[in-house]
Amino acid sequence: MSKLNASLNYKDKQDNQYEFELYSIDHEFSESWGGVYVFTNRDSTKSPATHSLKYIGKAKSFNTRFDSHDKIGTSGINCIGIYKVSEESKRIAIETSLIKKNKPPLNTQHN
């Protein structure tokens, strides 16, 4: 599988909304852009599919970040959502604010 024909929206602590493009967990990113990402457990038995947020992180480059991520394979994670952000300072701010607002169970920092 690869890119899913769907997206997810998450709000941060300041009520800013971010739209994440969704991909299956086995997608191999060849592009070198970075940003903020979410790991979810996607339940496709429902229509439309539902997602349970598990983890929020940031990456300089999506094409290398997920190769050996320690959260993949835990808690039923089967979907990656990405939000492209070029500047590291913005990635840090968005990641931190999203974690504080959404409190994903696998994040231990900022929770």
N, C-alpha and C positions, 0 to 999 in steps of 0.2 A: 504494500500500500504506500501511498505518498500523501500529497496534499488532500485534505478533506474539503468538501464543498460546504464549509461552515466557518463560523468565527465565534468567539466568545468575548464578552465585554466584562471588564472588572473595573470597579471604582476604587480609588485610593482614599487615604485619610482626608484629603482636601476635597473629595467628591469629584475629582477629575476622572474621566472615563477613558479607558484604553481598550482598543479592539485587537484581539489576538487572532492571527491566522492559525488554523488548526492543521496538524499533520499527524499521521500515525507514528507510533513510537519507533518504528523501524526505518523511518525516512532518513535518507542520507543527504545532508545539506551540502551542496557543492559551492554555494555562494559564500563569500567571506564577510557578509555583514553581521553586525552584532546587535544586541538589544537586551530586552527583558523577556523571559520565558516563563511559562507555567507548565507544570505536569498535572494531568488530570486522569481520573478514572472515567472513561467514556462508556456509558451504557447505551449501546445501539439497539437494544431490544425495545426501547421506547421510541415513540415517534412524536416529536423530534427527539433525537438522542439527548441524554442528559449528561452532565459532567459534574464530578465531585473534585474540587480543587484539592490537590495534595501538596504542592510545593511551588515556590516562586524563586527564581534566580536571575542572574544576569550573565552575559557572555560577551567577550570582545568579538568572537567569531563563532557563529552557530555551526560551521562546518567541522570544528574540532571539539567543541564543548561537550557533546553528548557521547563521544566515543567510549568513555569509561566512567560515566556519571554514577556515583554511588546510590542515587535514589531510584534509578531505572531498575525495574524488577521487584520493587517493593510496593506494597499497598495497592496492588492492582493497576498501577500506572500503565496506561496504554495509549496516551495521547500527549502531544506537545503543542502548546500554543506559543507563537512568537509575536513580539511587538518590536519592530526595528527602531533602534536609537543609536545614532553614531557617536555621540559624546559620552565618555565614561562618567563624567560628573552627573549627567542627566540619568544615565542607567542606574547609578547608585541611588539617586533621589527617588526615582520611580519605584525601584525594587523595594526600598525601605518603606515607602509610604503604602504600597500595595500589601506588603506583609503585615504592617501594623493594622490595616483596615480589615483584611480578609483572614488573618491568622491561620494559614495553612498548617495542617498537623505535622508535616515533616520538616518545617522550618524551625530551627532552634534559636536563630538570631532575630532580633527586632520583634519578637513575639511577646 
